[in-house]
């Protein structure tokens, strides 16, 4: 039963993170031309927006994992894990970024969520990289070299 509920929850998490990412990047892209700042500062805004999106997504996964741990049927998180907010955020961030250090690990149906969090994070991080590249390409105009 827990596996079936987990498999139903995964598309919801994927959709939520994609929507968070889409909306933050859409709003950033729409408002960036209105900002009266230099190109270097625009890139900082783009990077800050991407980081904000990723942090929200990590927090979402951490909150879901924290909620599911109240139901033992979903499994557990073992290792150097004290169930603090910091632990949940750390575990979610290392999973999202595919770092996966290993001193904290999931058991049971939670493994499915954690595995998909890594794939989801990888896709969203590359989306951010593309967004940054496109904005950099639009705003970056190197100084002409000195013919000297």
C-alpha positions in Angstrom: 0.0 0.0 0.0 2.8 2.4 0.9 4.5 1.7 -2.4 1.3 2.5 -4.4 0.8 5.7 -2.4 4.5 6.6 -3.0 4.1 6.0 -6.8 1.0 8.3 -6.7 2.9 11.0 -4.8 5.9 11.1 -7.1 4.2 12.6 -10.1 2.7 15.3 -7.8 6.2 16.1 -6.5 7.6 16.2 -10.0 4.8 18.5 -11.2 5.1 20.8 -8.2 8.8 21.2 -8.7 8.5 21.8 -12.4 5.8 24.4 -11.8 7.9 26.2 -9.1 10.9 26.2 -11.5 8.9 27.3 -14.5 7.1 30.2 -12.7 10.3 31.5 -11.1 12.2 31.4 -14.4 9.2 32.9 -16.3 8.9 35.8 -13.8 12.6 36.4 -13.8 12.8 36.4 -17.6 9.8 38.7 -17.9 11.0 41.2 -15.4 14.7 41.2 -16.2 14.4 43.6 -19.1 12.6 46.1 -16.9 15.5 46.3 -14.4 17.7 49.3 -14.9 20.9 47.5 -13.9 24.1 46.5 -15.6 24.5 43.2 -17.4 26.7 41.8 -14.6 24.1 42.6 -12.1 21.4 41.0 -14.3 23.4 37.7 -14.2 23.4 37.9 -10.4 19.6 38.3 -10.4 19.3 35.3 -12.7 21.6 33.2 -10.5 19.7 34.3 -7.4 16.4 33.4 -9.0 17.7 29.9 -9.9 19.0 29.3 -6.5 15.7 30.4 -4.9 13.9 28.0 -7.1 16.2 25.1 -6.2 16.0 25.9 -2.5 12.2 25.9 -2.6 12.3 22.5 -4.3 14.7 21.1 -1.8 12.4 22.4 1.0 9.4 20.8 -0.6 11.1 17.4 -0.8 12.4 17.8 2.8 8.9 18.6 4.0 7.3 15.6 2.2 10.0 13.3 3.6 9.4 14.7 7.1 5.7 14.1 6.8 6.0 10.6 5.5 8.3 9.6 8.4 5.2 9.9 10.6 3.9 6.8 8.8 6.2 3.8 9.4 4.8 1.9 6.4 6.6 4.3 4.1 10.0 3.4 5.5 12.6 5.3 7.4 15.8 7.4 7.0 18.7 5.8 8.8 22.3 6.6 9.6 23.6 9.9 11.1 20.0 11.3 11.1 18.4 12.9 14.1 15.2 14.1 12.4 16.1 17.8 12.8 15.1 20.4 10.2 18.8 20.6 9.3 19.0 16.9 8.8 16.0 16.9 6.5 17.3 19.8 4.5 20.8 18.3 4.3 19.5 14.9 3.1 17.1 16.5 0.6 19.9 18.8 -0.8 22.4 16.0 -1.1 19.7 13.9 -2.9 18.5 16.7 -5.1 22.0 17.6 -6.3 22.9 13.9 -6.7 25.8 14.3 -4.2 24.4 11.5 -2.1 27.1 11.4 0.6 25.8 8.2 2.1 25.9 8.7 5.9 22.1 9.2 5.7 20.1 6.7 3.6 16.4 5.9 3.0 14.8 2.5 3.5 11.4 1.2 2.2 9.2 3.1 -0.2 11.0 6.4 0.6 13.8 5.1 -1.6 11.6 5.7 -4.6 11.0 9.4 -3.7 14.7 10.0 -2.9 15.7 8.3 -6.2 13.3 10.4 -8.2 14.4 13.6 -6.3 17.9 13.1 -7.7 16.7 12.7 -11.2 14.3 15.6 -10.8 17.1 17.8 -9.3 19.4 16.9 -12.2 16.9 18.0 -14.8 16.0 21.2 -13.0 19.7 22.1 -12.4 20.4 21.7 -16.1 17.3 23.8 -16.9 18.8 26.5 -14.7 22.1 26.2 -16.4 20.4 26.7 -19.8 18.5 29.7 -18.5 21.7 31.2 -17.2 23.5 30.6 -20.4 20.7 32.2 -22.5 20.7 35.3 -20.3 24.5 35.4 -20.3 24.5 35.2 -24.1 22.0 38.0 -24.3 23.7 40.3 -21.9 27.4 39.5 -22.2 29.3 41.6 -24.7 33.0 41.4 -24.2 35.1 44.5 -24.7 36.8 44.6 -28.1 40.4 43.5 -27.8 43.1 46.2 -27.9 44.6 46.1 -31.5 47.7 47.5 -29.8 
